[in-house]
Amino acid sequence: MSLNKYTSEVKYIEQNEQVVFNYLSNFENLATYLNSGLIEKITKQVPNIKITNFESDRDSCKFNITSLGLAELKIVKRDPFKTIKIESSGGLPLSFTFWIQLIPVDNFKTKMRLTLHAEMSMMIKMMAGNKLEEGINKLADTLSKLPYQ
């Protein structure tokens, strides 16, 4: 197993960092968005992957991924209005730690960057390494467009 780091491009969100932080640091907000059609979009884009049985509360979420197993994500640290740290658990063949970093630009604009540290076998890295690099940027793009309220 080796540790690999993936960092997204910096994205801008047209919202105050407090609003962005409060929204992203509560998995229940993401559940509403995911269940409104995003899961189907992911399944269409990646036909070999199907996400089912999505459940969440404020601090965690879990879901099944076809042929990979149960994935669980937990928010393990919140540094108000700056950083959200998320760790994986469950039956996936890799483990990861994920950070969402927020920096205020002005009263109505926030910079966001995602960082993923994934521990995986060489075989999984060969199969998924490029997809994780691409995926972290797609996730950052998606998070930058959420309906923050």
Secondary structure by P-SEA (a helix, b strand, c coil): cbbbbbbccbbbbcccaaaaaaaaacaaaaaaaaaccaaaaaaaaccccccccccccccbbbbbcccccbbbbbbcccccccbbbbbbbccccccbbbbbbbbbccccbbbbbbbbbbbbcaaaaaacaaaaaaaaaaaaaaaaacccc
